């Protein structure tokens, strides 16, 4: 996975969800916009404080989470 220096997470912001550069824009919001069929240019027009790399990193982060596996450990 490439560097994700634009994805931030803080318990006191947006309930601890992954956000873009400490702003109140979650990765889920950005990925949801892409999933709804909006182009990157449309998202940038709707959120002028975002940059193209913010959107690309949000997508990379979401892809990484989707590939993450949960391993169930035996209880003691």
Secondary structure as the mmCIF struct_conf table of DSSP 4:
data_model
#
loop_
_struct_conf.conf_type_id
_struct_conf.id
_struct_conf.beg_label_comp_id
_struct_conf.beg_label_asym_id
_struct_conf.beg_label_seq_id
_struct_conf.end_label_comp_id
_struct_conf.end_label_asym_id
_struct_conf.end_label_seq_id
TURN_TY1_P TURN_TY1_P1 UNK A 5 UNK A 6
STRN STRN1 UNK A 7 UNK A 8
TURN_TY1_P TURN_TY1_P2 UNK A 11 UNK A 12
BEND BEND1 UNK A 13 UNK A 13
HELX_RH_3T_P HELX_RH_3T_P1 UNK A 14 UNK A 16
STRN STRN2 UNK A 19 UNK A 20
TURN_TY1_P TURN_TY1_P3 UNK A 21 UNK A 22
BEND BEND2 UNK A 23 UNK A 24
STRN STRN3 UNK A 26 UNK A 26
HELX_RH_AL_P HELX_RH_AL_P1 UNK A 27 UNK A 35
TURN_TY1_P TURN_TY1_P4 UNK A 36 UNK A 37
HELX_RH_AL_P HELX_RH_AL_P2 UNK A 40 UNK A 46
BEND BEND3 UNK A 47 UNK A 47
TURN_TY1_P TURN_TY1_P5 UNK A 48 UNK A 49
HELX_RH_AL_P HELX_RH_AL_P3 UNK A 52 UNK A 67
HELX_LH_PP_P HELX_LH_PP_P1 UNK A 72 UNK A 75
#
